[in-house]
Amino acid sequence: MPLSNDGLRDPRFEVTRWSKVLAARGDGAAAREALAYLCTHYWYPVYVFVRRQRNDPHDAEDLTQAFFEKLLEKERFDGVAQENGKFRAFLLASMKHFMANNRDRERAQKRGGGRKLVSLDTGSAESRYAMEPVDHETPERIFDRRWALTLLDHVLSRLRSEMAAGGREPLYEELKSSLTGQPAPYAEIAGRLGTTEGAVKVAAHRLRRRYRELVRLEVAQTVGDDEHVDEELRDLMAALRP
C-alpha cells in the first residue's frame, strides 16, 4: 500500500478476515489463514477469561492451547452464526462450550503433548495476567475489556510501523500519548524535533485521524460485514468504560 505525503498509508478499507471464514465456513486456504491470523492476535482475551475461572495458571494455559488447537483442526464451522457475524462473540461462545465439555477433566491437555497449530506465548501470559487489575467483574466483562485493549494495542503497533516506514517514528513517539486523550505540549515537541508548533499540530491531527481509521479497519477484520462495524465499535468502547 503506497505511502501518502504525510508518511501514513492511504486509508483504504480492507477486506475483513472474519468474513472470509464466514463465507467459506472454514473451508479453503484463505479462510484457514484468516482464522489462524485472528487466533494468533486474539488468544490473550481467551486466556484471561479462562484464568478468571480457573485458579491454576497451568490449567489455564493447557485449556487455552487445547481450545485453539481444536478450533484450527476443524475443517468446517457450520455452527458459526451468520446473523451474529462477530468473531469476538463466536470465540467466547465456542470457549464456553469447550470448557463445558472439558469440565470433568483434570487437565485440558498434557503439557508438551499435541501439535501446536497456533503460537501462544503462554510464557508471557501469566506475567501479563499478573498486571491485570484486581476486580470482581464477570469473566465475560473482563474478556470484552481485554479484547478491546488488545485490539487497540494492535492498532498502535501498526501505526508505529507505518510512521517508521515513512521515517517519522520520532514524531510518533512524541505524539502517541495524545491518541489516548492526553494533552500534547506542541511547542516543546516542536523544539525537540526542530520544527514549528503549527507543523506538529497538523501532524497530530493527521495521526489521530489515521488512528481512528486503523481502529475501524481492525474492527472490520473481526466482523462479518461492514454493517456490524459501528455496532462493534460501540460495544468495545463501552467495554473500556469504568
C-alpha positions in Angstrom: 0.0 0.0 0.0 1.5 3.3 -1.0 2.5 6.0 1.5 0.9 9.4 1.4 3.0 12.6 1.7 2.5 12.7 5.4 4.2 9.4 5.9 1.0 7.4 6.6 -0.6 4.8 4.5 -3.6 5.6 2.3 -6.8 4.8 4.2 -8.4 2.1 2.1 -11.0 -0.2 3.7 -9.6 -3.7 3.6 -11.5 -7.0 3.1 -12.4 -8.3 6.5 -10.7 -11.5 7.5 -13.5 -13.0 9.6 -15.9 -12.5 6.7 -13.7 -15.0 4.7 -14.2 -17.6 7.3 -18.0 -16.9 7.4 -18.3 -17.1 3.7 -16.3 -20.3 3.3 -17.3 -21.8 6.7 -13.6 -22.5 7.3 -13.2 -24.4 4.0 -10.2 -23.3 1.9 -6.8 -21.8 2.4 -7.9 -18.2 2.6 -10.3 -19.0 5.4 -7.8 -21.1 7.3 -5.2 -18.4 7.1 -7.7 -15.8 8.2 -8.7 -17.9 11.2 -5.1 -18.6 12.2 -4.4 -14.9 12.0 -7.3 -14.0 14.2 -6.5 -16.7 16.8 -2.9 -15.6 17.0 -3.9 -12.0 17.6 -6.8 -12.6 20.0 -5.8 -15.5 22.1 -4.9 -13.5 25.2 -8.5 -12.3 26.0 -9.5 -16.0 26.0 -6.7 -16.8 28.4 -7.8 -14.1 30.7 -11.4 -15.4 30.5 -10.2 -18.9 31.5 -7.8 -17.7 34.1 -10.5 -15.8 35.9 -12.4 -19.1 36.3 -9.5 -21.4 37.0 -7.0 -20.7 39.7 -4.2 -22.8 38.3 -2.3 -20.9 35.5 -1.0 -24.2 34.1 -4.6 -25.5 33.6 -5.5 -22.2 32.0 -2.6 -22.4 29.6 -3.4 -26.0 28.7 -7.1 -25.3 28.2 -6.4 -22.2 26.1 -3.9 -24.1 23.9 -6.2 -27.1 23.5 -9.1 -24.9 22.6 -7.3 -23.2 19.8 -5.8 -26.4 18.5 -9.3 -27.9 18.3 -10.6 -24.8 16.7 -7.9 -24.8 14.0 -8.1 -28.5 13.4 -11.8 -28.4 12.4 -12.3 -28.3 8.7 -15.7 -26.5 8.8 -17.5 -24.1 11.0 -21.1 -24.9 10.1 -22.1 -23.8 13.6 -21.0 -20.2 13.1 -24.0 -17.9 13.4 -24.1 -15.9 10.2 -26.6 -13.5 11.8 -24.2 -12.5 14.5 -21.1 -12.1 12.4 -18.7 -11.2 15.2 -15.5 -13.2 15.8 -15.5 -11.9 19.4 -18.9 -13.4 20.2 -18.1 -16.6 18.3 -14.9 -17.1 20.1 -16.3 -16.5 23.6 -19.3 -18.8 22.9 -17.0 -21.5 21.5 -14.7 -21.3 24.5 -17.7 -21.6 26.9 -18.9 -24.7 25.0 -15.4 -26.2 25.0 -14.9 -25.6 28.8 -18.3 -27.2 29.5 -17.2 -30.3 27.6 -13.9 -30.5 29.4 -15.2 -29.6 32.9 -14.6 -33.1 34.3 -11.1 -33.4 33.0 -8.2 -32.7 35.4 -6.1 -31.2 32.6 -7.3 -29.8 29.2 -4.3 -31.3 27.6 -1.0 -32.8 28.8 1.7 -30.1 28.6 4.2 -30.8 25.9 1.8 -33.0 24.0 -0.2 -32.3 20.9 0.6 -30.3 17.8 0.6 -26.6 18.3 -1.3 -25.1 15.4 -1.2 -21.5 16.7 1.7 -20.0 18.6 0.5 -18.8 22.0 3.2 -17.1 24.1 1.9 -18.6 27.3 5.3 -17.9 28.9 4.3 -14.2 28.9 0.6 -14.8 29.5 0.9 -15.2 33.3 3.3 -12.2 33.5 0.7 -10.1 31.6 -2.1 -11.6 33.7 -0.3 -10.6 36.9 -0.6 -6.9 35.8 -4.4 -7.2 35.3 -6.4 -5.1 37.7 -7.9 -6.9 40.6 -11.7 -6.5 40.4 -14.9 -8.5 40.7 -16.2 -8.1 37.2 -17.6 -11.1 35.4 -15.2 -13.2 33.2 -17.3 -12.1 30.2 -17.0 -8.4 31.0 -13.2 -8.9 31.6 -13.0 -10.8 28.3 -14.6 -7.9 26.4 -12.4 -5.2 28.1 -9.2 -7.2 27.4 -10.4 -7.8 23.8 -10.8 -4.0 23.3 -7.4 -3.3 24.8 -5.8 -6.0 22.7 -7.3 -4.5 19.6 -6.0 -1.0 20.4 -2.6 -2.5 21.1 -2.6 -3.9 17.6 -3.6 -0.6 16.1 -0.9 1.3 17.9 1.7 -1.2 16.7 0.5 -0.9 13.2 0.5 2.9 13.4 4.1 2.9 14.8 5.2 0.7 11.9 3.6 3.0 9.3 5.2 6.0 10.8 8.6 4.3 11.0 8.3 3.3 7.3 7.8 6.9 6.5 10.8 7.9 8.6 8.6 9.5 11.3 8.9 7.3 14.2 10.4 10.0 16.5 7.2 12.1 15.7 5.0 9.1 16.6 6.8 8.6 19.9 6.3 12.3 20.8 2.6 12.3 19.9 1.4 8.8 20.8 0.1 9.8 24.2 -2.2 12.3 22.5 -4.0 9.4 20.9 -5.5 8.3 24.2 -6.7 11.8 25.2 -3.6 13.2 27.0 -2.6 16.8 26.1 0.4 17.2 23.9 2.9 20.0 24.6 3.2 21.0 20.9 5.7 23.8 21.4 8.0 21.6 23.4 7.7 18.8 20.9 8.5 21.2 18.1 11.6 22.4 19.9 12.8 18.8 20.3 12.2 17.9 16.7 13.4 21.1 15.2 10.2 22.1 13.5 7.3 24.5 14.1 4.4 24.2 16.5 2.0 24.6 13.7 3.6 21.7 11.8 3.3 19.5 15.0 -0.3 20.4 15.4 -1.0 19.4 11.8 0.9 16.1 12.3 -1.1 15.4 15.5 -4.4 15.9 13.7 -3.3 13.5 10.9 -2.1 11.0 13.4 -5.3 11.0 15.3 -7.3 10.7 12.0 -5.2 7.7 10.9 -5.5 6.1 14.4 -9.3 6.3 14.1 -9.1 4.8 10.6 -7.0 1.9 11.8 -9.3 1.2 14.7 -12.1 0.9 12.2 -10.0 -1.3 9.9 -9.0 -3.6 12.8 -12.6 -3.9 14.0 -13.7 -4.7 10.4 -11.4 -7.7 10.3 -13.3 -9.3 13.2 -16.9 -8.8 11.9 -18.8 -10.5 9.1 -19.8 -7.3 7.2 -19.5 -3.6 7.2 -22.9 -3.1 8.9 -21.5 -4.6 12.1 -18.5 -2.3 12.4 -20.2 0.6 14.1 -22.1 -1.7 16.5 -18.8 -3.5 17.4 -17.1 -0.2 17.9 -19.8 1.0 20.3 -19.6 -2.3 22.2 -15.8 -2.2 22.6 -15.8 1.5 23.7 -18.4 0.6 26.3 -16.2 -2.3 27.5 -13.4 0.2 28.2 -15.6 2.4 30.5 -15.0 2.0 34.2 
